[in-house]
Amino acid sequence: MSKILIRGARVLGGEARDVLIDGETIAEVGTGLSADGAEVVEAHGKVLLPGLVDLHTHLREPGREDSETVLTGTRAAASGGYTTVFAMANTFPVADTAGVVEQVWRLGKESGYCDVQPIGAVTVGLEGSKLAELGAMHESAAGVTVFSDDGKCVHDAVIMRRALEYVKAFGGVIAQHAQEPRLTEGAQMNEGVVSAELGLGGWPAVAEESIIARDVLLAEHVGSRVHICHLSTAGSVEIVRWAKSRGIQVTAEVTPHHLLLTDELVRSYNPVYKVNPPLRTERDVMALREALADGTIDIVATDHAPHPHEDKDCEWAAAAMGMVGLETALSVVQATMVDTGLLDWAGVADRMSVKPAQIGQASGHGRPVSAGEPANLTLVDTEYRGLVDPAGFASRSRNTPYEGRELPGRVTHTWLRGKATLVDGKLT
């Protein structure tokens, strides 16, 4: 196996260190290291992080390969510094059986650009009426530990309770898309001043908050684990904070776009800003940033949601909801959290690698940058500034809300178990 010497990198943003990779593992971390025959990567001034972990990715395959495939999605992930992604279940067919999750898992193995861990559906067909094969998916080759009907809410309290009880037996987690369906019928954007002025159907904050409140109480009653997907409101933050103060086993994620963008952008009627949950107010954005900084929100997850051009290049009401995010996530987090002083790079590593790996039980990922650990690593040029150009994306889709916007930071190298998947910003 080859040796790679990363020279002068700021490990987790700290002092410059040399990192020697030998085969699939980190052999040594120190200063003045040398190794005969090693490939040398000059990393002076750049920040070295553990490979990023995304707990919320839509890879679309099987069934919507016009939007994304496991191969193109994992190439996008490697470009963004990710070494593992969790693939959501809302595919065609739905990933609600052992056979489908194993198919996605094997496609991930074949891609080679990052590890792919399938998320299993909670209910058959995402229909919310009957539990899916949770045990069979867990016992399959894919080893599923996270289950979600994301895209839809598990709105029936009895079904949600049963799911929490079932996964408790093997330490699994239910990841909830918190959206009360009756409160969001016909919703097009955040309910508030802007929706009233534009005459668009509103998606009220209480539709998210009421489900989170119910589910943390169910998790407490059952003694099981619940994870809140793409938390988006200040009220939701307060509910999660309260639940954690009671010792309830709840974790939560925030997306990069909810850390930066607000519902004011919908005034453009550009469907690239249409997403579920919707972009919220400036007050919500600030609350989410503070909650990510203080640990109330545990992780950043992209909710990478690729759509083909025709599903976004249409009138607002007909447009699909969602944004691509794998290739811009770290830059948005740098802009909103690091450059504002809310998080240091060690905090970024915790929120984007360590904790998502722990929640999803992704062994070998989110590990310390130290000798003997798997060489899953990401090197970031934090001084870079550039305009986002989706034409250069590895993703099959281009529905980014950041086109033409200047963002900081650029991933230059990604290593998956010592194998370079990205070198000098280019996929291998």
N, C-alpha and C positions, 0 to 999 in steps of 0.2 A: 504494500500500500504506500501511497505517496506521502511525503511530508510537506507541510505548508508552514512557513514562518510569517506570522503577522507582526510587523515591526512597528512599535511606537504608538499603538492604539490606546485611546483613553477608555479603559474598561469601565462600563457603566458611567462614563463621563468623568471618571477620576483621573489619577495620575497615569502618565504614559507607561505602558507595559508591552512586552513582547509576549506573543502567544504562539506556542508551537503545537501544531496539529500533526499527529502521527496516526495515519489510517483514519478510523472513525471516531477517535477520541482526542481530547486535549491532553497532550503529554506534559506540558510545562507552561507556567506563567511566571514571568520575571523580567529582569532587565539585562540587556547585553547578551541575550540568547543567540545561539548559532546552531546550525545543524547542517551537516554535509549533505549536499544534494537536494536540500529543501527549496521549494518554490517560495520566493520572498514576495510578500505584499507590503509595500510601503504605506503605512496607515497613519502617519504623523498628523495629529490634530483631529483625526476622525474618532468617532465613538463606536465602541464595540459592545453589542448587546447580545443576549441569548436570542436565538431565532424566535421570531414573533409567532404567536398562536392566535388564530381567529376562531372563536366559538360560534360564529354565526355567518356562514357563507352559503350562497345559493350557486351551485354549480350546474343546475338545470338538466344535467344528464342523469337518467334517461328521459327522453321525450321532448325536450326543448333545446336541441342541439343548435338551433338557429340563433339562440341567445348566448350559449356558453356550452363548453364540454368540460369534462374533468381535466383533460389535457390543457386546454386554453386557460381554464380557471386556475390551475396549479402553476402555470407559467406566469400568470398575473400575480399570484401569491408570492412566488419567488422574487419577482420584480419589486414587490413591496416589502421584502424582508421576512416573509413568513416561511416557516419550515413545517407547519402543520395547520390544517384547516378542518373545521367540522362542517360537513355538508348537510344542509337542511333537507327535510323529507318531502317537500312539496314538489315532487317530480311527477312524471307521467310514464309508467304507473307510480303511484305514491310509494314511498319507502316504508311500507307498513308490514313487510314480511321479511323473514331471514333471507330469502332469495334475492330481493331487491337490494338490501343493504350490503350483502356480499358482492353483488355486481358492482356497486359504487366503490366499495373497498378495493376490489381487484383492479378496477380502472385506475384508482389512485396509485396502487402498487406499480402498474405499468407506466404511468406518466413519469415518475421519477423526480419530479420537480419539488414536491413536498409531500408529507404524509397526509392522507385523507382519512378522516374518521367520520363515518356516516352517523347522522342523527336519525333515530327511528321516529315514526309517527306515533302519537299517543293513541289516536283513534283510527279505525279502519277508514281509509279514503279521506282522512281529515274531516270526516262528516260529523264528528262530535257525539256519536250515538253508541258506539261499541268500542271497547278497548282493542287495540291492535295486539299483535303477537309480541308483547314486550319481552317476555322471558325467552322466546325463541330467538329474537334479535340479539339479546344479550349473550346467549349461548352460541351464537353463530361465529363464524370465522372473523366477522367484523367486530365482535365484542362490544356491542353498543351499550353505552352507559348514560347517554343523554337522549331524551325523547321530547319531541315538540311537534305541535300542529302549526308551527309558525306560518303566517299568512292567514291563519284563522285562529280564533280563541277557543280554548276548551271552556265553553261557556256554561256547561252543565256542572253544577257543584258536586253532584253525586259521582259523575264520571271523573272529575278532577280528584275527588277524595280517593276513589278506587285506584287511580293511576299512582297517586302518591303512596298509597299502601303497598301497591305491587312492587314498585321500584325500591322501596325501603329494604326489601329482602336481600337485594344484591348491591346496595349502596349507589343506586342510580339517582338521577335527578330529572325532574320535569321542568322544561324551559317553556314558560308561558308567554304567548303573544297576548298581552293584556288589552283586550278591546271588547267591551260589552256591545254585542252586535245590534241590539235594539236601539242603543243610544247613538249609533253611527250610521244608520240607514241613509244612503244618499250622500254621505259625507265626502267632501272634496278637499278640504283643508282644515286647519285649526279653527275652532269656533272662537270668534273674538271680534275685535274692531275691524280687522282687515276683511274677514269673511262677510261681515255685515255690509261693508262698503262695496265689496265686489259682487255681492249677491250669490255667493257660492255656499253650498251646504256645509255646515260646520261639524267638526269632529271635536267634541268637548273633552276637556281634560278629565272630567269625572268618569268618562267611559274607560279610561285607563286606570285611574286611581281606585275605582270601586272594585275592579277585578283583582288588583294587587292586594287591597285590604282583605278581600275574601280569601285569597289564596295563601297569604301569610298566616291567617288564622287556621285554615285547613292544615297547612304544614305543621303548625304548632300542635294541633289536635292529634295528628297522625304521628308526629315525631319524625317527619321525613324532610327531604331537601327540595326546595323550589328555587328556580332561577328566573329572574324577570328579564325578558328580552327587551332590547331597545327602549329603555325607560326614557321618558321625554318631558315630564312636567315637574315643576317645583313641588307640587302636592305629592307626587309619587315619591320624590326624594324623602319627604317627611314621613311617609308611611313606612318606607324601608328602614329609615333611621330608627323609628319607633320599634319596628319588629326586631331589629338587631339588638336594641336595648333590652328586649325581653328574652334574648337568647334563641330566637327562632332561626332555623337553618335556612336563611334566605340570602341569595346573592343576586347581583344586578349588573347589567351592562348598559353602556351608553355608546351610541354610534358617533363617529367623527362628525357627520353632518349636523347632528343635534348639538354638538359643541360649538359650532361656528355659524350656521345659517339660521335665519329667522323667517317667519311668515310674511314679512314685508316683501320678500323676493317674489311672492306669488302675484304681486301687482303686475309683474311682467307678463303673466299668463303663459310663461314658458314651462311646458310640462316636465322639463328636466328637474324642476323643483317639487314635483308631485311624488309624495312618498308616504308610507304607512309605518308607524304613526307619522302624522304630518309635522312639518317644521313648525315650531312653537314661537313664543314671544322672546324678546331680549331678556326679560326677567327669568324665564325658564332656562335659557342658555346659561346665564350666569349661575343659577342654582345648580345646574348639572356640572359645571366646571368645579364649583366649590365642593360638591359631593364626591366627585372623582378624586379631588385632591385630598379630602379628609378620610377617604376610604368607605364612605357610605355606599357609593357605587364602586363595585369591585374591579371592573374591567372595561376596556374598550373593545367593542366587537364591530366589525364593519357593516354587517347586513348587506354585503355585496350582492346587489340584485340587478344582474344584467338583463337588458331588453334589446331586441333588434330595433333598427332605426324606425321602422314603420309603426311600432308600438308606442313611440314617443313623439314622432314628428306628425302630430295630429292635434285636433282641438283638445283643450284641457280635460273636458268631461270624459272623453273617450280614451285618454292616455293611460297607460299602465303605471302603477306605482312602483317606485324603486330607483336606486342609484347604484352605479358601480363604485367600489370603494377600496379594494385591496391595494391598488397601486398608489393611492394618495393618503392612506390612513395615517401613516407615521408623520408625514408632513403637516397634516392638519393638527395632529396632537402636539407637534412641536410648536406650531403657531399659537394654539389656544392654551396650552398648558405649560410648556417649557419656556418659551419666549416671554410669557406673562409672569413667570416666577412662581406659578402654582405647583409645578412638579419639577424635580430634577431628573436626570436620565436614569438614575436607579429607580425612581418612582415609575418612569415610563416602562422600564423592564418589568417591574412588578405588575403593572396594570395590563400590559400587552403581551406578556410571555408567562411569567411565573404563575399568576393567579388563574388565567384561563386554562393553563395546563393542569392545574390542580383541580379546578371545577370539573373539567372534562376527563380527568384521569388519563392524560396523554403522557405515558411514561417516556422518559428520555428527553422530554421537552420542558422548557421553562427552568432549566437547571443552572446552577452557578457557573460562571466562566472561571473554572479552576481545573487543576490537573485531575485526570481520571474521569471527567465528565464527558458525555457525548458532544461531539463537535458540531452542534447545531447553533450557528452564529450568524449575526447580521452586522455589517459594517456600514456606518452612516456618515456621510459628509454633511455635518450640521451647518457649515458656513455657506453652503450652496443656496442660491436664490434663483428661481426660474418660473416661467409661465407654464401652466399645465396645458399640454397639447395631447388630446386623446388620440390623435393619429398615431402616436408612438406607443399606445397601450398594447400589452400582450393579450388582454381580454378580448373576446370576440365582439363585445358590445362597447359602445362609446358614450353611454348615457351618464356622463359626469356633470355635476353642478359646478365644477371648478374650472371649466374650459376658459383659458385666457386669464385666469386669476394667478397672481404671484404667490407661491407658497415656498416656505423654507425647507431645506434638507433634502437629501437624495440618498437612497440606498445604493451603494456602489458594489457591495459583495454580499452574497448569501451562501452559506455552506450547510448542507444537509448531511449529517454524519460524516463530515470531512470532505464531502464531494461538493465542489463549487457548482452551484446552479445559476449564479449571477456573478459576472466578473466585469469590473469597470462599467457597471450599469447595463451590461448586455447579457442576455440569457445564453447559457452554454449550450 
